[in-house]
Structure formats: C-alpha cells, structure tokens
Amino acid sequence: MSELNVTNIKHESSSSNNLVLASDGTTTVSGALTASGGITNAGTISAGTIGTGVTINAGTNVSGIGQLVGVSYKASAGSGNGNPVTLESNKNYHCILHWYDSGAGFTEYNTLSVNSSGSVTVSQPLNLSGSVSMTSDANNRIFMQTSGTREYFMAFIFEQGSNFDNS
C-alpha cells in the first residue's frame, strides 16, 4: 500500500494553499467545494448558510428554519392534557392553536420563549375562550389542556428562525 504524506496542496497559479490537511484530521478547503457525487456521512457541519438553491426534503430535520417541532393534541371529549412537546432552551417558537368548543372552531397564534433553565414563557398572551389553556413545566415541555367536557384541540409548535406569515 502506498502513502502520500503532504500537508498542503496548492494550484501552481494560486498564492495560497487550496487544501490543508491538519495533523488533527481536519481538512480546510479555501474556496468553494463542489461535490457532484453528494456528501455522505458528513457528521456535523458547524457553520455556514443554506443557499436558495438547496432542496430540503419533507421530514428532514433542519434546525432554525421554522420547522415543525411537535403537536400537542387531545382528540377526545372531556377534560385532560394533550401530549407534551419538548422544546430546546434559549429558543423561541411559534404556536398555532386550533380548538373546538360546542361545534365552533377557534384559531390563535402565539409566540413562546424558553429560557436557559427550561421555563417556557408565552410572549404574546393567550386569549383563549372556553376552558382550553397552555401549561409548561421546568423540563422544557409545553402542552395544552382543557377542563371542559367538549373541547378538542391541536397546538402546532414551530421553531422560529424564519419569517412566519400569521395573517
């Protein structure tokens, strides 16, 4: 087996190194990298911007671009809690809440903030009618609950990070 030992690779007309192979295993490319065959097992990409020419497939977990984090719902009549949705500390979220009471549907938009200790604050106060409310705990979890007998609800929680049209 042959081995090529090199630290820097430089084009003959370049004034700087085009490819640097560090002893810790990191590789630095100066300039754009074209990977026409794709990138497999990339691990963590620690910095950069996702450009407009990138396609993000459904179900892809990309943080910070308005992704759906979870849904708290209760699909049966009677009092009780919806399932909890776990949120990350030091982040803000959009919440779209839809619920039914006595056959009428209601929709409301709210913003949520989670501090470093995991406490959730509703930044835009809830104006809920009936007996639907939002509850959180110190474990970064939020869930909807109802004390009435007829309410069904769904709360969609999205991570903030992009513009969100709530009109």
C-alpha positions in Angstrom: 0.0 0.0 0.0 1.3 3.4 -0.9 1.1 6.5 1.2 1.4 10.1 0.2 2.5 12.4 3.1 1.6 16.0 2.4 0.3 19.0 4.4 -0.7 21.5 1.8 -1.9 21.2 -1.8 -1.7 24.3 -3.9 -2.6 25.1 -7.5 0.5 26.3 -9.4 -1.1 29.8 -10.0 -2.6 30.2 -6.6 -1.0 32.4 -3.9 -2.5 30.4 -1.1 -3.0 26.7 -0.2 -6.1 25.3 -1.8 -6.2 22.2 0.5 -4.7 22.0 4.0 -4.5 18.6 5.8 -4.0 19.2 9.5 -2.5 16.7 11.9 -5.7 16.5 13.9 -7.6 15.1 10.9 -9.4 18.4 9.8 -9.2 19.4 6.2 -9.5 23.0 5.1 -10.6 24.0 1.6 -10.1 27.6 0.6 -12.8 28.5 -1.9 -15.9 26.7 -2.9 -16.1 22.9 -2.7 -18.0 21.1 -5.4 -19.2 17.6 -4.5 -21.0 16.4 -7.6 -21.5 12.9 -6.1 -23.0 14.2 -2.9 -21.7 14.2 0.7 -22.1 11.1 2.7 -21.6 10.8 6.5 -20.7 14.4 6.8 -21.2 14.4 10.6 -21.7 17.9 12.0 -21.3 20.8 9.7 -20.5 23.5 12.2 -21.1 26.7 10.3 -22.4 28.1 7.0 -25.5 29.2 5.2 -28.0 27.1 3.4 -28.5 28.8 0.0 -31.7 29.2 -2.0 -30.7 26.5 -4.5 -30.8 23.8 -1.8 -33.8 21.4 -1.7 -34.8 20.3 1.8 -36.9 17.2 1.6 -40.0 16.6 3.7 -39.2 15.0 7.0 -35.7 16.5 7.1 -34.7 17.8 10.5 -33.1 21.1 9.8 -32.9 23.4 12.8 -33.7 27.1 12.8 -35.8 27.5 9.7 -39.4 27.3 11.0 -39.6 23.6 11.2 -42.4 21.8 13.0 -41.2 20.7 16.4 -44.3 19.0 17.6 -48.0 18.9 18.1 -49.8 18.8 21.4 -53.3 17.4 20.8 -56.3 15.9 22.5 -58.7 14.1 20.2 -61.4 13.1 22.7 -64.0 15.0 24.6 -63.6 15.7 28.3 -61.0 17.3 30.5 -57.4 16.4 30.3 -54.0 17.2 28.9 -52.6 17.0 25.4 -49.3 15.2 24.8 -46.2 17.2 25.8 -43.9 18.8 23.2 -40.3 19.2 24.3 -38.6 22.5 23.4 -34.9 23.5 23.4 -33.6 26.0 25.9 -32.7 29.5 24.7 -35.0 29.4 21.7 -38.2 31.0 20.5 -41.2 29.2 19.0 -44.4 29.9 17.1 -47.6 28.2 18.3 -50.7 27.8 16.1 -53.5 26.6 18.3 -56.8 25.3 17.0 -59.6 24.1 19.1 -63.3 23.2 19.0 -66.0 24.1 21.7 -69.7 23.3 21.2 -69.2 22.8 17.5 -67.4 26.1 16.8 -63.7 26.2 15.8 -61.2 28.8 17.1 -57.6 29.5 15.9 -55.0 31.6 17.7 -51.3 32.5 17.1 -48.8 32.8 20.0 -45.1 33.1 20.5 -43.2 31.1 23.1 -39.7 31.6 24.6 -37.7 29.0 26.5 -35.0 30.4 28.9 -31.7 28.7 29.9 -33.4 26.8 32.8 -36.1 25.4 30.6 -39.0 27.6 31.7 -41.5 28.4 28.9 -43.0 31.9 28.7 -45.9 32.9 26.4 -44.6 36.1 24.8 -48.0 37.0 23.3 -50.7 36.4 25.9 -53.3 33.7 25.2 -56.8 35.0 24.6 -58.4 31.6 24.9 -62.1 31.2 25.3 -63.7 28.3 27.0 -61.6 26.1 29.2 -58.5 25.5 27.0 -55.1 26.6 28.5 -51.4 26.1 27.9 -49.2 24.6 30.6 -45.4 24.2 30.8 -43.0 22.5 33.2 -39.3 23.1 34.1 -38.3 20.3 31.7 -38.6 22.3 28.5 -42.1 20.8 27.9 -45.3 22.5 26.9 -48.7 21.1 26.4 -52.3 22.2 26.0 -55.0 21.2 28.5 -58.7 21.5 28.9 -61.0 21.4 31.9 -64.2 21.3 29.9 -66.2 18.5 28.5 -66.4 19.2 24.8 -63.0 20.6 23.7 -60.8 19.0 21.1 -57.6 20.8 20.3 -54.3 20.8 18.4 -51.3 23.1 19.1 -48.7 23.1 16.3 -45.3 24.3 17.6 -42.7 25.6 15.1 -39.1 26.7 15.8 -38.6 30.4 15.0 -35.8 31.3 12.6 -37.5 32.4 9.5 -40.4 34.7 8.7 -43.7 33.3 9.5 -46.9 34.7 8.0 -49.6 34.5 10.6 -52.1 36.8 8.8 
